[in-house]
Amino acid sequence: MKKRKLTKNQQSELNFICDWLLEICNFMEDNKMLGTEVLREDIETGRKFGILSGAKNAYNDMNSDMQDLPSELFKELNQRLKKRFGKDLFDTDKKLIKKAKKIGERAKIRNEEEYRLLRAYLDSIEGIDEHKDEYNSLYKLYFDFEIAIT
């Protein structure tokens, strides 16, 4: 296979994606979730040959798959990603933002999945001045649902 020619920006994006995916691999191994040897090889092959579109697909798929982690592991992974990259799975998940905003517009959390999703979104915007009003209104929904289920 011949290495694809990438612009400087494309190469930078590919390197970020590969590093992000490898960090998730490290997390999965640290938590004895599954072996990642083949995945690691695929990531490095993609980097070596400049396969940006494949890396983007893997990035989206892996980020989506991580949404299904148990709550504590999900939180731990997000903290790890935020510490290393300055952003976490919420920052990369446009669907999360849309879903959280939809819950806010509806002014009702329907189930535990939406409750968890809203908590994740609240964590991602907490302490950001431009999201203060949004945070406060969504937190009220979150808190009311939490009281109702306990």
C-alpha positions, 0 to 999 in steps of 0.5 A: 500500500502506498502512503497517501499525501496529506496536507499538514492539517490533515496529518495533524488531524490524523495524528490526533485521532490515532493518539485519541484511539490509542488512549482509549485502547490503553484505557480498555487494557487498563480496565481489562475490558479486552485485548487491543493488539489488533486494533492498535496495529490497525491504528498505526497502519492507518497513521503510517499510510495516511488513511484519514477517512478510515481513522475518522470512521474508527474515531466516530465508531469508537466514541459511540461504542464508549457511550455504552460503558458502565457509568463509572468507567465512562466517567473515568475515561472522560476524565482521562481524555480531558486530562490528556487532550483537553476534551472528552467524549462529550466534546466530540459527540454532536449527537449528545449535544442535540439530544441534551438540547432536545431534553431541555426543550421538552423539559422532561427526562423520560428514562435513565438513559436520558438521565445519564446522557444529561448528566454527561452533558452537564459535566461537559458544560459545568463552569463555562460562563457562556453555558451558565443559564443552560446549565442551571435549567438542565440541572433543575430537570436532572435534579427533579428526575433524580429526586423522583427515582429515589 
